[in-house]
Every structure is written in structure tokens, then in C-alpha cells.
């Protein structure tokens, strides 16, 4: 609607009259209008002007923000601008400016509308920095076809939550000594953490006194702060230490409690650890570890640890050597002489401030390892004796002992016979024993000699093997002028071959070999001489 008020203007000489043109927003159709004003005096004259009316529709702006939020957390604020004219078909566009009347900051102070049909939206984030209720304002600036509008919404910024933790060290303390009690207050809300500030109030219930009843928090972390007091027991017993954080301008309060013990002596724990598995004659190291259970950083226990076993070992002891912090150690050795499991008990005898304690451990022992090696004389001639020597050695760590007992023998290969299938070990040195048998092959080829040591009380069984190769006796082809036969003492045989054949005949009987060897040599020389004379006559 377009009106002129007034439509008639009284004009006096030299004094102009005025009239006002009114256009109701959103009511006049688009187009070009002409306004005329008529005067009421003969001296006055009528006047006219033209103007253009564009279509500009009404809008509404609404805001909504997430609330409540803790100080330092982000509140998401959404803006909706709606075309409120009848039959609207085009969404508003342009920019919305935002502001607040409280403490905090926006990620951006304006946002650009995006939408279709009748409404458009955009959003910003706001981070409150103080506990309060504040207002977020949004102002739509309008566009070519939409009018400006504004809206607002409240946000409740609440305190950030905290947790309080109190610990006392040592948690078990000797009467008259101090236990330091530290309270740590931590910001537990999401978003940007803020270290708590302010003070912590302490109270106690039990036989003793606090050094202070409050302390001021000092920030050492991005999200936490702490402070400490001490408590001293006046007599044995248990005390409760209470810690109450009162909060600050941005944090809520919180509470925690802990218990500590006052004693005449600090409890200890003794543990025994022994090296296992060991063999007979090998030492097992048994280590005693004594720990101060007060929860403090020292001093470590001092004194001695006494050891006993369920075996025949003599009682022994060791003096504790101070380690790091609250732990001390010492060790003894036990060397078993038989197989089995040994239970070891260690008892700490206390010192001026540490109470006694005991611990137990075990170690197991087993037989010592052995190796069996067989060496046989090889090669030999068929029916010739091959002596085989067997060495059984103790190969375990620790104090070695010479194995005892028997070795049994088997052969695998060409046929033959043993002088004995069993031999008894005889100590050769501190770690090795030996014995021997002989084998006589009765055919050409190789035989594997296996020796099985059956073990004894401190030694494990073991196997070993050797081999004997037997060949046929070497012979010289007969000449045309000599008889077509060969004997063990024919001139065609060499003296070594005769001696070898002799060895096969007499076996291991060295006495018979000694008597016979002279006769064989004499016979060999006489035949050699006879062979030479026969050759000369033939020429």
C-alpha cells in the first residue's frame, strides 16, 4: 500500500508545505509509482514525483545453542533464517553476524547462510570462559529480496568437573617418622582443560598429627595441580587422611581419602629364587631378595638372611647388600650330590626399623651328561683281532666325576666275534673312564661297533660307535718253477703278511705271539735262502 499524508498541503507565501509518502513493506506490488501533491493557495502549484517499488519479504531469525556446557567446552550455535511471507519460494541468503554479552569467544563472528525453499541455516561455535548465563545474538543483514531480522538464545556455562586423589608415602611408617601426603586435583571435563587453582583442606582421624590443615595448589600439568602436607604417628595404629578441594571460579570441588599405618617396625617381604635345573655337582645359586613394604623410597633393609633346606645341606647365611630404593639382596650356593627337588627356606632376621620375614624357593637336580667314544684298530685282515677302546666322559658343568659301571657292545655288519660283550669302566682321569674289548671279523667288509654305557647314579647313559674294516690276506702269484701251492710260510709271502696272519691266529694272546714270532722269522729266512739257491741252479 502506498499513501501520501497529507494529500493536500497549505502553502503560505515564502513558507513551503510538506507531505510524507508511506509505503508499507511487503504490501505494495512491484512497479513504478507517481506521487502528486496539490497546493491550496492560488500562489501554490501542484508537484509530482515518481519512484520504484521492489518486492522485499519479511524474515525471522532464530538461534539455538547447546547448553549447559562447561567452561572451556564448545557450544554449537545454529542459526535459521526463514522467509515468513505468504507463498514464499526463495530462501534468504547472505550473512548472519553473531555476538554475546558474556565472557568467551567465537570461532567466527559471522556465518554465511545456505538453504532452499523458505529457510537457510549456518552455525558458529562459542567457548565460554566463565561460569555464568549469557546471551548469544544473531543479526541477519537481509538480501535483495528479504528484510533484515535478528534473534537470540541463552547459554548456561557451568563449572568444569574435577577429581581429587590423595596418596601418602610411605603408606606404612615407623612411629615418629613423617609420611608425606600429596593431593592432586585434575580437570576431568572434555574440551580445553584448565589447571585447577585454589586450596585443598586436610583432616585426619587416627593417632597422629598433620603438619598443615590446608595447602595451596601449584600447577605442574596442563590439566592438574597438586600440593602436600605431612602426617606423623604418635603411636601404632591406622589413620585416615581426608582431602577436600573447594573448587575455584571455573572448577567444581571434589574429595578423596586414604589410609596409612603406623608401626614399630616396617613390614618386609622375603623372596627366594634358585637357579634350576642343575646337575649333580653343579651349584645352584639361591638369591634372597628382601623388600621394604612401607611404600617409601628407602632405606633398604639391612642384616642377614639364614637358609635351611629339606635335604642334607648345612645351614648357611648371607649378609644383605643394599640395592636400589627399598630392596636388598644376597645369595648362597647349594651343590647337590643326588637327583631330586630341594626346598630352600630363607629367613630375614630384621634390623632397627625393618621387621623379619621369610620366603621359600626350590631347585631341581638331575644326572650329569656323558659321551661315549669308541676307537677300534682298522683296517685288519679277516680273522685278525681289532682292539676297541671305549672312553666315557662326564660333560656337564660343575665338578666332574669319572663315570663308573659297564659298557655293552653290539656289532652291525660283517660277521665276527667279540672277546667280551661287556667291559667294566676304569677311571682314567677325573672326568673320563675307559675299558676295552676285541673284535675278530670272519669275513671281508665293515662292521659298526656300538657301545652302550648304561649310566650310574650320578651319570646319564650314552651311546658311541666305531667301525672295523676287514680285508682278505694279500698273496703272491706262484712262479712256473715253484710248487703250485702256498703256505703261511711260503717264500712268496712277505714277512709283514706272515706276521699279520700270525696275529689273526693267536688273537690277543701276546705270550703265544712272542714265542712264535722267532720261529716264523727263522722259517721265513730259511725259505728265502732256499728260494735263492733254487733260482741259481735253474739258471
C-alpha positions, 0 to 999 in steps of 0.5 A: 500500500502506498499513501501520501499524508497529507494529500493536500498541503497549505502553502503560505507565501515564502513558507513551503508545505510538506507531505510524507509518502508511506509505503508499507513493506511487503504490501505494495506490488512491484512497479513504478509509482507517481506521487502528486501533491496539490497546493491550496493557495492560488500562489501554490502549484501542484508537484509530482514525483515518481519512484520504484517499488521492489518486492522485499519479504519479511524474515525471522531469525532464530538461534539455538545453542547447546547448553549447559556446557562447561567452561572451556567446552564448545557450544554449537550455535545454529542459526535459521533464517526463514522467509515468513511471507505468504507463498514464499519460494526463495530462501534468504541468503547472505550473512548472519553476524553473531555476538554475546554479552558474556565472557568467551569467544567465537570461532567466527563472528559471522556465518554465511547462510545456505538453504532452499525453499523458505529457510537457510541455516549456518552455525558458529561455535562459542567457548565460554570462559566463565561460569555464568548465563549469557546471551548469544545474538544473531543479526541477519543483514537481509538480501535483495529480496528479504528484510533484515531480522535478528534473534537470540538464545541463552547459554548456561556455562557451568563449572568444569568437573574435577577429581581429587586423589590423595596418596601418602608415602610411605603408606606404612611408617615407623612411629615418629617418622613423617609420611608425606601426603600429596593431593592432586586435583585434575580437570576431568571435563572434555574440551580445553582443560584448565589447571585447577587453582585454589586450596585443598583442606586436610583432616585426619582421624587416627593417632597422629598429627598433620603438619598443615590443615590446608595447602595451596595448589601449584600447577605442574600439568596442563590439566592438574595441580597438586600440593602436600602436607605431612602426617606423623604417628604418635603411636601404632595404629591406622589413620585416615587422611581426608582431602577436600578441594573447594573448587575455584571460579571455573572448577567444581570441588571434589574429595578423596581419602586414604589410609596409612599405618603406623608401626614399630617396625616396617613390614618386609617381604622375603623372596627366594629364587634358585637357579634350576635345573642343575646337575649333580655337582653343579651349584645352584645359586639361591638369591634372597631378595628382601623388600621394604613394604612401607611404600617409601623410597628407602632405606633398604633393609639391612642384616642377614638372611639364614637358609635351611633346606629339606635335604642334607645341606648345612645351614648357611647365611648371607649378609644383605647388600643394599640395592636400589630404593627399598630392596636388598639382596644376597645369595648362597650356593647349594651343590647337590650330590643326588637327583631330586627337588630341594626346598630352600627356606630363607629367613630375614632376621630384621634390623632397627626399623625393618621387621623379619620375614621369610620366603621359600624357593626350590631347585631341581637336580638331575644326572650329569651328561656323558659321551661315549667314544669308541676307537677300534684298530682298522683296517685288519685282515679277516680273522685278525683281532681289532682292539676297541677302546671305549672312553666315557666322559662326564660333560656337564658343568660343575665338578666332574666325576669319572663315570663308573659301571659297564659298557655293552657292545653290539656289532652291525655288519660283517660277521665276527666275534667279540672277546667280551660283550661287556667291559667294566669302566676304569677311571682314567682321569677325573672326568673320563673312564675307559675299558676295552674289548676285541673284535675278530671279523670272519669275513671281508667288509665293515662292521659298526661297533656300538657301545652302550654305557648304561649310566650310574647314579650320578651319570646319564647313559650314552651311546658311541660307535666305531667301525672295523674294516676287514680285508682278505690276506694279500698273496703272491702269484706262484712262479712256473718253477715253484710248487703250485701251492702256498703256505703261511710260510711260503717264500712268496709271502712277505714277512709283514703278511706272515706276521699279520696272519700270525696275529689273526691266529693267536688273537690277543694272546701276546705270550703265544705271539712272542714265542712264535714270532722267532720261529716264523722269522727263522722259517721265513729266512730259511725259505728265502735262502732256499728260494735263492739257491733254487733260482741259481741252479735253474739258471 
